């Protein structure tokens, strides 16, 4: 059985837009991905490590522990052997407390890639491949989380191009989620249940070629 680690934030954790509720595993895109891949002869286990509010390399001043690079090497060590790590982060880099540009967020993803590749895994275990997934662009933030993401829709413009460039420089495959889904109109940030299904199926086609 091949193991895949998904390292992400609330978009993947499965928050139901406009609520604090969570979609079930079979409704979230990692669950859809696992189900799709396990229709093939080689069996796969998808491990979720998805923390609400997680950034790439930036800290949340109000809720510590959201700096994605901290502890990442140990997460790789804990879950090894891994065939693949899927990185889907960046949305929270554009919260109101940060004045980040797409370039800065993409550089954060580059730092995460380096950290994964230098993780202290056991001798003989493989260094996993890394698939960079750019989250869909932020729409106009709405509802209770609107102040948290104020102007995020403007700040994140160009993120896909910046992440694609970093992925190319780091020799990682890249997938732009915006090519198949978009952020929910309910809150402008998270994913509706049908988009989880769509993304999971789209990524299954990509991941199957990497396994």
Residue pairs with C-beta under 8 A, 6 or more apart in sequence:
1 43
1 44
1 45
2 42
2 43
2 44
2 45
2 83
2 84
2 211
3 44
3 45
3 46
3 47
3 79
3 81
3 82
3 83
4 33
4 34
4 44
4 45
4 46
4 47
4 82
4 83
4 84
4 85
4 86
4 207
5 47
5 49
5 75
5 76
5 79
5 82
5 84
5 85
5 86
5 128
6 12
6 30
6 33
6 46
6 47
6 48
6 49
6 50
6 85
6 86
6 88
7 49
7 50
7 68
7 72
7 75
7 85
7 86
7 87
7 88
7 89
7 112
8 48
8 49
8 50
8 54
8 86
8 87
8 88
8 89
9 50
9 51
9 52
9 53
9 54
9 88
9 89
9 91
9 92
10 50
10 51
10 52
10 53
10 54
10 92
10 189
10 190
11 88
11 91
11 135
11 189
11 190
11 191
12 28
12 29
12 30
12 48
12 50
12 88
13 22
13 28
13 48
13 50
13 51
13 52
14 22
14 23
14 24
14 27
14 28
14 50
14 191
14 196
15 21
15 22
15 23
15 52
15 190
16 22
16 23
16 190
16 193
17 184
17 186
17 187
17 189
17 190
17 191
17 192
18 143
18 184
18 186
18 187
23 193
23 196
24 31
25 31
25 48
26 32
26 35
27 193
27 196
27 197
28 48
28 196
28 200
29 191
29 196
29 197
29 199
29 200
29 203
30 46
30 48
30 50
30 200
31 46
31 200
32 196
32 197
32 199
32 200
32 201
32 204
33 46
33 200
33 203
33 204
33 207
34 44
34 45
34 46
35 200
36 200
36 201
36 204
37 44
37 46
37 204
37 207
37 208
37 211
38 44
40 208
42 211
44 83
44 211
47 79
49 75
49 79
51 65
51 66
51 68
53 60
53 63
53 66
53 92
54 66
54 68
54 89
54 92
55 66
55 67
55 68
55 89
55 92
55 93
55 98
55 108
56 68
56 69
56 89
56 90
56 93
56 105
56 108
56 109
56 111
56 112
57 67
57 68
57 69
57 107
57 108
57 111
57 112
58 67
58 92
58 93
58 98
58 100
58 108
59 66
59 67
60 66
60 67
60 92
60 95
60 97
61 97
62 97
66 92
68 89
68 108
68 112
69 108
69 111
69 112
69 115
72 112
72 115
72 116
72 119
73 115
73 116
73 118
73 119
73 120
74 119
76 82
76 85
76 116
76 119
76 121
76 128
77 119
77 120
77 121
77 122
80 119
80 121
80 122
80 125
80 128
81 121
81 125
81 126
82 126
82 128
83 126
83 128
83 129
83 211
84 128
84 129
84 130
84 131
84 207
84 210
84 211
85 116
85 128
85 129
85 130
85 131
86 130
86 131
86 133
86 203
86 207
87 109
87 112
87 113
87 130
87 131
87 132
87 133
88 133
88 134
88 135
88 177
89 108
89 109
89 112
89 135
90 105
90 106
90 108
90 109
90 134
90 135
90 156
90 159
90 163
91 135
91 138
91 152
91 156
91 189
93 100
93 104
93 105
93 108
94 100
94 105
94 138
94 149
94 152
94 155
94 156
95 148
95 149
95 152
96 147
96 148
96 149
96 150
96 151
96 152
99 155
100 155
101 155
101 158
102 155
102 156
102 157
102 158
102 159
102 161
102 162
102 163
103 162
105 156
105 159
105 162
105 163
106 159
106 162
106 163
106 165
106 166
107 166
109 132
109 163
109 166
109 167
110 166
110 169
110 170
113 130
113 132
113 166
113 170
113 172
114 170
116 127
116 128
116 130
117 127
117 130
119 127
121 127
129 172
129 173
129 210
130 170
130 172
130 173
131 172
131 173
131 174
131 175
131 203
131 206
131 207
131 210
132 163
132 166
132 167
132 172
132 173
132 174
132 175
133 174
133 175
133 176
133 177
133 203
134 159
134 160
134 163
134 164
134 174
134 175
134 176
134 177
134 178
135 159
135 177
135 178
136 177
136 178
136 181
136 182
136 183
136 191
137 153
137 156
137 157
137 159
137 160
137 178
137 182
137 183
138 149
138 152
138 153
138 156
138 183
138 188
138 189
139 153
139 182
139 183
139 184
139 185
139 188
139 189
140 153
140 188
141 147
141 148
141 149
141 150
141 152
141 153
141 187
141 188
141 189
142 185
142 186
142 187
142 188
143 186
143 187
145 187
145 189
146 187
146 188
149 188
149 189
152 189
153 188
160 176
160 178
163 174
164 174
164 176
167 173
167 174
168 174
173 206
173 210
175 202
175 203
175 206
177 199
179 202
180 198
180 199
180 202
181 191
181 195
181 198
181 199
182 195
183 189
183 190
183 191
184 190
184 191
184 192
184 195
186 192
191 199
